[in-house]
Amino acid sequence: MASKTKKLEYIREHKKSTKGKKRKAALRTKGSTKSKKALFGD
């Protein structure tokens, strides 16, 4: 059985990796660069 500290460290580590998962995935697929239209208008 793992110690309470080890369990907690494991949980915190995995929480960090899952935070912002949707945002990060969206950035990977769509990118964060603004479109030409957004930057310079029509």
Secondary structure as GFF3:
##gff-version 3
##sequence-region A 1 42
A	DSSP	alpha_helix	4	18	.	.	.	ID=ss1
A	DSSP	alpha_helix	21	30	.	.	.	ID=ss2
A	DSSP	alpha_helix	36	40	.	.	.	ID=ss3
###
